[in-house]
Amino acid sequence: MLQKSTLTTLIKLALAGGILVYLIRVVDFRLIVDTARQADPFWIAAAVLLLPVNLFIEGTLWHRITRLTPLRAPLRTAFGALLSGYAVGFFTPGRIGELAGRSFYYGSNNKWELSMLVMYQRMIDMLVGVTVGMFAMLAFMYLARPEPLSMWWIFVAIGLASILLLGFVLLMPRPAYRVLDRWIKRPKVLEPVEFLQRVENRHVGPYVALSTTRYLVFVSQFVFLMFAFSGAAPVAQVYTGASMTFYAKYLIPSITLMDLGIREGSAVFFMGQAGFPEAAAFNASLMMFFINLVVPSTAGAPFVFRLKLRQETVEERDTATTGA
């Protein structure tokens, strides 16, 4: 019998495949192929060249966040953990394996705390993406008056509620920890999030600044890919559509493997609403998946083997200490 996690992965993979097939039928397969053939390689290369910048900023942010723990690993270890997380998370639902991939790479005893730090970084990224996306959506609603307007206001309301919740945790971490303490009332369970009590105002500003910079980088990657597949377009219009696309990506629950299909569907809808060819949006989003997820995951594969070696080293050290 298949394990529950394996079955869940297969279901999410099937959902991703089903959504992609549906989108291909809706958009028109011939248009997708023709758009891909006519793509401008210059803009694709520009998007690819931004990948190292994206990873450098993400690794730097992760390294700074780990400073909330007694861990004092060098920056190169943070990048190894980052790539290991990409590789391990690739085939796991909601990229949950990224938590283990990063935390086990260090070979330390506070793996649960490191896993929660990954979630903390995700929350920072989500706060930035949803905030920028919500303002982009409000600007689009004001200028384009899309119908039905009530549906768009629901999108905005969901985003605003998410911003308030994330803002409370990230900007007031100590009160947030006290709320968790009163609600859960199990100190042992709360140990992995005790770092919230060590977060100070001077930490949050740099975290948000780095996350915002990274957000601008990967949104620019998407914009460059839209240029590649759809030709020249007003820059502000493309960035608005791209920001709304990522807004939806952050807010829609991960029901498919690696959000495959969800991201493409959001791109087709929002970029189409912004006046861009749906086939170009589909191709740009699928290319983003390969550039920003497949490539780092492939590059991180060797680090997974190193993760095993690190864990064995720690176990051997503990055994030797016990034997002594």
C-alpha positions in Angstrom: 0.0 0.0 0.0 1.2 3.5 -0.9 2.2 5.7 2.0 -0.2 8.6 2.6 2.5 11.2 1.6 3.2 9.4 -1.6 -0.5 9.1 -2.4 -1.0 12.8 -1.7 1.9 13.6 -4.0 0.4 11.5 -6.8 -3.0 13.1 -6.4 -1.5 16.6 -6.5 0.5 15.6 -9.6 -2.6 14.4 -11.2 -4.4 17.6 -10.4 -1.6 19.7 -11.8 -1.6 17.6 -15.0 -5.4 17.9 -15.3 -5.4 21.7 -14.8 -2.6 22.1 -17.3 -4.4 20.0 -19.9 -7.6 22.1 -19.3 -5.7 25.3 -19.7 -4.0 24.1 -22.9 -7.5 23.3 -24.3 -8.9 26.7 -23.3 -6.0 28.8 -24.5 -5.5 26.7 -27.7 -2.5 24.4 -28.1 -1.6 25.7 -31.5 -1.4 29.3 -30.2 0.8 28.1 -27.3 3.2 26.4 -29.7 3.3 29.3 -32.2 3.9 31.8 -29.4 6.7 29.6 -28.0 8.3 29.4 -31.5 8.3 33.2 -31.9 9.8 33.9 -28.5 12.6 36.4 -28.3 15.7 34.6 -26.9 17.1 37.9 -25.6 14.4 38.4 -23.0 14.4 34.7 -22.0 18.2 35.0 -21.4 17.6 38.1 -19.3 15.1 36.2 -17.1 17.6 33.3 -16.7 20.4 35.7 -15.7 18.2 37.0 -12.9 18.0 33.6 -11.3 21.4 33.8 -9.5 20.4 37.2 -8.2 17.1 35.8 -7.0 18.9 32.9 -5.2 21.6 35.2 -3.7 19.0 37.4 -2.1 17.0 34.5 -0.8 20.1 32.8 0.6 21.2 36.1 2.2 17.7 36.5 3.8 17.7 32.9 5.0 21.2 33.4 6.5 20.1 36.5 8.4 17.0 34.8 9.7 19.0 31.8 11.1 20.8 34.4 13.3 17.7 34.3 15.5 19.0 31.0 16.8 22.3 30.2 18.4 23.4 28.7 15.1 26.3 30.5 13.6 26.9 28.7 10.3 28.7 30.6 7.5 26.9 32.1 4.5 28.0 29.2 2.1 26.2 26.8 4.4 23.0 28.9 4.1 23.2 28.6 0.4 23.8 24.8 0.6 20.7 24.5 2.8 18.7 26.7 0.5 19.5 24.5 -2.6 19.0 21.3 -0.6 15.6 22.6 0.4 14.7 23.2 -3.3 15.6 19.7 -4.2 13.9 18.0 -1.3 10.8 20.2 -1.6 10.4 19.7 -5.3 8.3 16.4 -5.1 6.6 17.1 -1.8 3.1 18.6 -1.4 3.2 22.4 -0.8 7.0 22.1 -0.9 6.8 20.9 2.7 10.0 19.0 2.2 11.9 22.3 1.9 11.6 22.6 5.7 13.4 19.3 6.2 15.9 19.9 3.4 17.1 23.1 5.0 16.9 22.1 8.6 18.7 18.7 8.3 21.4 20.3 6.2 22.9 21.9 9.3 23.1 18.7 11.2 22.1 20.5 14.4 19.7 19.5 17.2 17.2 22.4 16.7 15.7 21.0 13.4 12.1 21.9 14.4 13.1 25.5 15.1 14.9 25.8 11.8 11.9 24.3 10.0 9.7 27.0 11.6 12.2 29.6 10.5 11.6 28.5 6.9 7.9 29.1 7.5 8.7 32.5 9.0 10.6 33.4 5.8 7.7 32.2 3.7 5.4 34.5 5.7 7.6 37.5 5.1 7.6 36.7 1.3 3.8 36.3 1.4 3.3 39.6 3.2 5.4 41.4 0.6 3.8 39.7 -2.4 0.2 40.1 -1.2 0.7 43.7 -0.2 2.2 44.7 -3.6 -0.4 42.6 -5.4 -3.3 44.1 -3.6 -2.3 47.7 -4.5 -1.7 46.6 -8.1 -5.2 45.1 -8.1 -6.8 48.2 -6.7 -5.0 50.3 -9.3 -6.3 47.9 -12.0 -9.8 48.0 -10.7 -9.8 51.8 -10.7 -8.5 52.1 -14.3 -10.1 49.1 -16.0 -13.4 48.7 -14.0 -13.5 44.9 -14.5 -16.8 43.1 -14.2 -18.2 41.8 -11.9 -16.6 44.4 -9.7 -17.9 42.6 -6.5 -15.8 39.6 -7.3 -12.6 41.7 -7.4 -13.5 43.4 -4.1 -13.7 39.9 -2.6 -10.2 39.2 -3.9 -9.0 42.5 -2.2 -10.8 41.6 1.1 -9.1 38.2 1.2 -5.7 39.9 0.6 -6.4 42.5 3.3 -7.3 39.9 5.9 -4.1 38.0 5.0 -2.0 41.2 5.3 -3.4 42.0 8.8 -2.8 38.4 10.1 0.7 38.3 8.7 1.5 41.8 9.8 0.5 40.9 13.3 2.8 37.9 13.5 5.8 39.6 11.7 5.5 43.1 13.1 4.4 42.2 16.6 6.0 38.8 17.1 6.1 38.8 20.9 2.4 39.5 21.3 1.8 36.9 18.6 3.8 34.4 20.7 1.8 35.2 23.8 -1.4 34.6 21.9 -0.1 31.2 20.8 1.0 30.4 24.4 -2.5 31.1 25.7 -4.2 29.2 22.9 -2.0 26.1 22.8 -0.8 26.0 26.5 1.8 23.4 25.8 5.4 24.8 26.2 7.0 21.8 24.6 4.9 22.3 21.4 5.8 26.0 21.4 9.6 25.5 21.6 10.2 25.6 17.8 8.6 29.1 17.6 10.3 30.6 20.7 12.5 32.6 18.3 9.5 35.0 17.9 10.4 36.3 21.4 13.9 37.2 20.0 12.7 39.1 17.0 13.3 42.8 17.4 12.2 45.8 15.3 15.7 46.2 14.0 15.5 42.7 12.5 12.2 43.1 10.7 13.2 46.0 8.5 16.1 44.2 6.7 14.1 41.1 6.4 11.3 42.9 4.6 13.7 44.9 2.5 15.5 41.8 1.3 12.2 40.0 0.6 10.9 43.1 -1.3 14.1 43.2 -3.4 13.7 39.5 -4.2 10.1 40.0 -5.1 11.0 42.7 -7.6 13.6 40.4 -9.1 11.3 37.5 -9.8 8.4 39.7 -10.9 10.9 41.2 -13.3 11.7 37.7 -14.5 8.1 37.2 -15.3 7.9 40.6 -17.0 10.9 39.7 -19.2 9.3 36.5 -20.2 6.1 38.3 -21.1 8.2 40.5 -23.4 9.7 37.4 -24.8 6.4 35.7 -25.7 4.2 38.8 -26.4 6.5 41.5 -27.7 6.9 45.0 -26.5 4.2 46.3 -24.1 3.8 49.2 -21.6 6.0 48.4 -18.6 3.6 49.5 -15.9 0.8 47.4 -17.5 2.9 44.3 -17.5 4.1 44.7 -13.9 0.5 45.3 -12.8 -0.6 42.1 -14.4 2.4 40.2 -13.0 1.8 41.5 -9.5 -1.8 40.3 -9.6 -0.7 36.9 -10.9 1.6 36.4 -7.9 -1.0 37.9 -5.6 -3.3 35.0 -6.5 -0.4 32.5 -6.4 0.3 33.4 -2.7 -3.4 33.3 -1.7 -4.7 30.2 -3.5 -4.0 27.1 -1.4 -1.5 24.6 -2.8 -3.7 21.9 -4.2 -1.3 20.8 -6.9 2.4 19.7 -6.9 4.6 22.8 -6.8 1.6 25.0 -7.6 1.9 23.8 -11.2 -1.3 24.7 -13.0 -2.4 27.2 -10.3 0.3 29.7 -11.3 -0.4 29.2 -15.0 -4.1 29.6 -14.5 -3.6 32.8 -12.5 -1.3 34.1 -15.2 -3.8 33.3 -18.0 -6.7 35.0 -16.1 -5.0 38.1 -14.8 -2.7 38.8 -17.7 -5.6 38.2 -20.0 -7.6 40.7 -18.0 -4.8 43.2 -18.3 -5.0 42.9 -22.1 -2.2 40.4 -22.9 -2.4 37.2 -25.0 -3.3 34.2 -22.9 -0.9 32.0 -24.8 2.0 34.3 -23.9 0.9 34.3 -20.2 0.8 30.5 -20.1 4.2 30.2 -21.7 5.8 32.8 -19.5 4.4 31.2 -16.3 5.5 27.7 -17.4 9.0 29.0 -18.2 9.1 30.7 -14.7 8.4 27.2 -13.3 11.4 25.7 -15.1 13.8 28.6 -14.4 13.0 29.3 -10.7 12.1 25.8 -9.5 13.4 23.1 -11.8 16.8 24.6 -12.3 17.5 25.3 -8.5 16.1 21.9 -7.6 18.4 20.2 -10.1 21.4 22.2 -8.8 20.4 21.3 -5.3 20.4 17.5 -5.9 24.1 17.1 -4.9 23.5 18.9 -1.7 20.8 16.3 -0.7 23.6 13.7 -0.7 25.7 16.0 1.4 22.7 16.3 3.7 22.8 12.6 4.3 26.5 12.7 5.0 26.1 15.5 7.4 23.4 13.6 9.3 25.6 10.5 9.5 28.5 12.6 10.8 26.3 14.0 13.6 25.0 10.5 14.5 28.5 9.1 14.6 29.7 12.0 16.7 26.8 11.4 19.2 27.6 7.7 19.3 31.3 8.3 19.9 30.4 10.7 22.7 28.0 8.2 24.3 30.6 5.4 24.0 33.2 7.6 25.6 
